Amino acid sequence: KIGANNYTVYKVKHRLESLEKLWEKVQLVNVQLIQKASEEERGQLAYFTQDKFLQAEEEYLEASDYMADVIESLSTTSPNPGISSEVSLMNSTTEITSATKLSRIELS
């Protein structure tokens, strides 16, 4: 985890790329779960009944939007994107990686 005072364009872009790769894997696993879960499992498991995938998608979109905003802000405030810049964005103390933590899914 990196603190807001240590954000650089490079670090945030790297985190965004990692998030995008992770999201691609999540989408593939979601398809597999849908294909392999029985109708009974889909009616009982919280993953399906509580739309956990849609919740994860919303968190992914929020995180990627936040990182895009950070990149834009750092690009316009720092003449050298490799140098850390103290920027307070959206008064948020949320760490970039917090949105990449998804709940473990257990199938019976």
C-alpha positions as CSV (number, residue, x, y, z in Angstrom):
1,K,0.0,0.0,0.0
2,I,1.2,3.5,-0.8
3,G,0.1,6.6,1.0
4,A,-1.4,9.6,-0.8
5,N,1.8,11.6,-0.2
6,N,3.8,8.9,-2.1
7,Y,1.6,8.8,-5.3
8,T,3.4,9.2,-8.5
9,V,2.0,8.9,-12.0
10,Y,4.1,5.7,-12.6
11,K,2.9,4.1,-9.3
12,V,-0.7,4.8,-9.9
13,K,-0.6,3.7,-13.6
14,H,1.0,0.4,-12.4
15,R,-1.7,-0.1,-9.8
16,L,-4.4,0.6,-12.4
17,E,-2.9,-1.9,-14.8
18,S,-2.8,-4.5,-12.0
19,L,-6.4,-3.7,-11.2
20,E,-7.4,-4.1,-14.8
21,K,-5.7,-7.5,-15.1
22,L,-7.3,-8.7,-11.8
23,W,-10.7,-7.6,-13.0
24,E,-10.3,-9.6,-16.2
25,K,-9.6,-12.7,-14.1
26,V,-12.7,-11.9,-11.9
27,Q,-14.9,-11.7,-15.0
28,L,-13.6,-15.1,-16.2
29,V,-14.2,-16.7,-12.8
30,N,-17.7,-15.2,-12.7
31,V,-18.5,-16.8,-16.1
32,Q,-17.2,-20.2,-14.8
33,L,-19.3,-19.9,-11.6
34,I,-22.5,-19.1,-13.6
35,Q,-21.8,-22.1,-15.9
36,K,-21.0,-24.6,-13.2
37,A,-23.4,-23.6,-10.4
38,S,-26.7,-25.5,-10.3
39,E,-30.0,-23.7,-10.3
40,E,-30.3,-24.7,-6.6
41,E,-26.9,-23.2,-5.8
42,R,-27.7,-20.0,-7.7
43,G,-30.8,-19.7,-5.5
44,Q,-29.0,-20.3,-2.2
45,L,-25.5,-18.8,-2.5
46,A,-25.0,-15.2,-1.5
47,Y,-22.7,-14.7,-4.5
48,F,-25.8,-15.0,-6.7
49,T,-28.7,-13.9,-4.4
50,Q,-26.9,-10.7,-3.3
51,D,-25.4,-9.9,-6.7
52,K,-21.8,-10.0,-5.4
53,F,-20.4,-9.7,-8.9
54,L,-22.3,-6.5,-9.6
55,Q,-21.1,-5.1,-6.2
56,A,-17.5,-6.1,-7.2
57,E,-18.0,-4.4,-10.6
58,E,-19.1,-1.2,-9.0
59,E,-16.1,-1.3,-6.6
60,Y,-13.8,-1.9,-9.6
61,L,-15.3,1.0,-11.6
62,E,-15.0,3.3,-8.6
63,A,-11.3,2.3,-8.0
64,S,-10.4,2.7,-11.7
65,D,-12.1,6.1,-11.9
66,Y,-10.3,7.2,-8.7
67,M,-7.0,6.1,-10.1
68,A,-7.7,7.9,-13.4
69,D,-8.4,11.1,-11.5
70,V,-5.2,10.7,-9.5
71,I,-3.2,10.2,-12.7
72,E,-4.8,13.3,-14.3
73,S,-4.2,15.4,-11.2
74,L,-0.6,14.3,-10.8
75,S,0.0,14.9,-14.5
76,T,-1.3,18.5,-14.3
77,T,0.3,19.4,-11.0
78,S,3.8,17.8,-11.3
79,P,6.2,18.9,-14.1
80,N,8.0,15.6,-13.6
81,P,5.6,12.7,-13.1
82,G,8.3,10.5,-11.6
83,I,8.5,12.8,-8.6
84,S,6.0,12.4,-5.7
85,S,3.5,15.2,-5.3
86,E,1.5,16.0,-2.2
87,V,-2.0,16.1,-3.6
88,S,-5.2,15.9,-1.7
89,L,-7.7,14.3,-4.0
90,M,-11.4,14.3,-3.2
91,N,-10.4,14.4,0.5
92,S,-10.0,10.6,0.4
93,T,-7.9,8.5,2.6
94,T,-8.8,5.3,0.8
95,E,-5.8,3.3,-0.3
96,I,-5.8,2.4,-4.0
97,T,-5.6,-1.3,-3.4
98,S,-8.6,-1.4,-1.0
99,A,-11.1,-1.8,-3.8
100,T,-9.2,-4.8,-5.3
101,K,-10.0,-7.0,-2.3
102,L,-13.0,-9.2,-3.2
103,S,-14.8,-11.6,-0.9
104,R,-13.9,-15.2,-1.2
105,I,-16.6,-17.3,-2.8
106,E,-17.3,-20.8,-1.5
107,L,-19.3,-23.3,-3.4
108,S,-20.6,-26.4,-1.6
